[in-house]
Amino acid sequence: MQEHLSLDIAQLLAGGLVLVSFMLLYQDRLTGLINIFALHALVLTLSVAWQAHVQGAAHLYVTAAIALVFKAIVIPYSLHKIVKALRVHRTVEVVGGIGATMLVGMFLMGLSLVVMLPATTTADPYAREDLAFALTIVLLGMLMMVTRRNAVSQIIGFMSLENGLVLAAAGANGMPLVVEISVAFSILIAFFVIGIFLFRIRERFDTVDLYELDRVRGERR
């Protein structure tokens, strides 16, 4: 009974992360998008912490703490400051519309389950479900990067994609602590570098809308 309850909670948290990924796809306001990403990181924190408890892997608590501090607090706070400083348009244009994007997202979720569940029949039940959900989150993050024309929203898509990779690593009996810390700081450094480029793009072109940048270069979409 205890094992079934633990598995159900793990699936609930991983499934909740997929649900929040769909909320990211649905959102077309930058402020709401950033807040939902903070929720995405919070659910990831809970999921990884639960995996740490179930597996008895103390180092996963460090991963959960990193996700909580940097992804749920530091990065969303910094993004709010960047959006305010750059005076970015608060509405994000979605290529093809939100309805079509959500339909593609549901197709990708079904594809992930169809591909991963049969391929991991011999894996641990915790890892099997988490890997299927993690692939869904990665694909939804990629979809968000493709369908958003605003650079800030594409950054959030990239960060949500990385959350899916962390979920997969945690579910598959974790990864070495040194690797987790290295990945976390690499993401943080990449975030700050991207922030600097955003300020430079805004200063040079007076926009961070990628459609407008293509237009400046003489390209059409």
C-alpha positions in Angstrom: 0.0 0.0 0.0 2.8 2.4 0.9 4.6 1.7 -2.3 1.5 2.3 -4.4 0.9 5.6 -2.5 4.4 6.7 -3.2 4.1 5.9 -6.9 0.8 7.7 -7.1 2.2 10.8 -5.5 5.2 10.7 -7.9 2.9 10.4 -10.9 0.7 13.2 -9.6 3.7 15.6 -9.3 5.1 14.6 -12.7 1.7 14.9 -14.3 1.2 18.3 -12.6 4.5 19.5 -14.2 3.0 18.5 -17.6 -0.2 20.4 -16.8 1.8 23.5 -15.9 3.7 23.2 -19.2 0.4 23.4 -21.0 -0.4 26.5 -18.9 2.8 28.0 -20.2 1.7 27.2 -23.8 -1.7 28.8 -23.2 -0.4 32.0 -21.6 0.1 35.0 -23.9 1.0 37.6 -21.3 4.6 38.0 -20.3 3.9 38.7 -16.6 1.6 35.6 -16.3 4.1 33.6 -18.3 6.9 34.4 -15.8 4.7 33.6 -12.9 3.6 30.3 -14.3 7.3 29.4 -14.9 7.9 30.0 -11.2 5.0 27.6 -10.5 6.6 25.1 -13.0 9.9 25.3 -11.0 8.1 24.9 -7.7 6.3 21.7 -8.9 9.7 20.4 -10.2 11.1 21.1 -6.7 8.3 19.0 -5.1 8.7 16.2 -7.6 12.5 16.0 -7.2 12.2 16.2 -3.4 9.7 13.4 -3.4 12.0 11.3 -5.6 14.8 12.0 -3.1 12.5 10.7 -0.3 11.4 7.6 -2.2 14.9 6.7 -3.4 16.7 7.6 -0.2 19.0 9.8 -2.4 20.1 12.7 -0.2 21.9 14.5 -3.1 18.5 14.9 -4.9 17.5 17.3 -2.1 20.3 19.5 -3.3 18.8 19.4 -6.8 15.4 20.3 -5.3 16.9 23.2 -3.4 18.7 24.5 -6.5 15.5 24.4 -8.4 13.6 26.2 -5.7 16.2 29.0 -5.1 17.3 29.7 -8.7 14.4 28.6 -10.9 11.4 29.4 -8.7 12.8 32.6 -7.1 15.9 34.1 -8.7 15.2 33.7 -12.4 11.5 34.7 -12.3 12.4 37.8 -10.2 15.2 38.7 -12.7 12.9 38.2 -15.7 10.3 40.5 -14.1 13.1 43.1 -13.7 14.3 42.6 -17.3 10.8 43.0 -18.7 10.3 46.2 -16.7 13.7 47.6 -17.6 13.3 46.8 -21.4 9.7 48.0 -21.4 8.8 44.9 -23.4 5.3 44.6 -24.8 3.3 42.5 -22.3 1.4 40.6 -25.0 3.3 37.7 -26.7 2.3 36.8 -30.2 1.9 33.1 -30.8 2.6 31.6 -34.2 -0.5 29.8 -35.5 -2.6 30.9 -32.5 -3.0 29.4 -29.1 -5.7 26.8 -30.1 -3.5 25.2 -32.7 -0.5 25.3 -30.4 -2.5 23.5 -27.7 -3.6 20.8 -30.2 0.0 20.2 -31.3 1.0 20.0 -27.6 -1.6 17.3 -26.9 -0.4 15.4 -29.9 3.2 15.6 -28.6 2.1 14.4 -25.2 0.4 11.4 -26.8 3.4 10.7 -28.9 5.7 10.8 -25.8 3.5 8.3 -23.9 3.3 6.0 -27.0 7.0 6.0 -27.5 8.4 6.0 -23.9 6.0 3.6 -22.1 6.6 0.6 -24.4 10.3 1.3 -24.5 10.7 1.3 -20.7 8.7 -1.8 -19.8 11.7 -3.2 -17.8 12.5 0.0 -16.0 11.6 0.9 -12.5 8.0 2.1 -12.2 9.1 5.5 -10.9 11.5 6.0 -13.7 9.1 4.7 -16.4 6.4 7.3 -15.6 8.8 10.1 -15.0 10.7 9.5 -18.3 7.4 9.6 -20.3 6.3 12.8 -18.6 9.8 14.3 -18.9 9.8 13.7 -22.7 6.5 15.5 -22.9 7.8 18.5 -21.0 10.9 18.7 -23.2 8.8 18.6 -26.4 6.4 21.2 -25.0 9.3 23.4 -24.2 10.6 23.0 -27.7 7.2 23.8 -29.1 7.0 27.0 -27.0 10.4 28.1 -28.3 9.2 27.5 -31.9 5.8 29.2 -31.6 6.8 32.3 -29.6 8.2 35.4 -31.3 9.3 37.2 -28.2 12.9 36.5 -27.0 11.9 36.5 -23.3 9.2 33.9 -23.8 11.7 31.7 -25.8 14.0 31.9 -22.8 11.2 30.6 -20.6 10.6 27.8 -23.1 14.3 26.8 -22.9 14.2 26.9 -19.1 11.0 24.7 -19.0 12.7 22.3 -21.4 15.6 22.0 -19.0 13.2 21.3 -16.1 12.0 18.2 -18.1 15.6 17.0 -18.3 16.0 17.4 -14.5 12.8 15.4 -13.9 14.1 12.6 -16.2 17.5 12.5 -14.4 15.8 12.5 -10.9 13.4 9.7 -11.9 16.1 7.5 -13.3 17.7 7.1 -9.9 19.3 10.6 -10.0 22.6 11.7 -11.4 26.0 12.5 -9.7 25.8 15.6 -7.5 28.7 17.3 -9.2 26.9 17.0 -12.5 23.7 18.5 -11.0 25.6 21.5 -9.6 27.5 22.0 -12.9 24.3 21.9 -14.9 22.6 24.4 -12.5 25.4 26.9 -12.7 25.7 26.5 -16.5 22.0 27.3 -16.8 22.4 30.3 -14.5 25.4 31.7 -16.4 23.5 31.1 -19.7 20.6 33.0 -18.3 22.7 36.0 -17.4 24.5 36.0 -20.7 21.1 35.9 -22.5 19.9 38.8 -20.3 22.9 40.9 -21.4 22.1 40.1 -25.1 18.5 41.1 -24.6 19.6 44.5 -23.3 21.9 44.9 -26.3 19.2 43.8 -28.8 16.7 46.2 -27.2 19.3 49.0 -27.3 20.1 48.4 -31.0 16.7 47.5 -32.5 14.3 49.0 -29.9 12.5 45.6 -29.7 13.0 42.0 -28.6 10.3 40.7 -31.0 12.1 38.3 -33.3 9.6 38.9 -36.1 10.6 42.6 -36.1 14.3 41.6 -36.1 13.7 39.5 -39.2 11.9 42.4 -40.8 14.9 44.7 -40.1 17.2 42.1 -41.8 14.8 42.0 -44.8 13.6 38.5 -44.1 9.9 37.4 -44.3 8.0 34.8 -42.3 
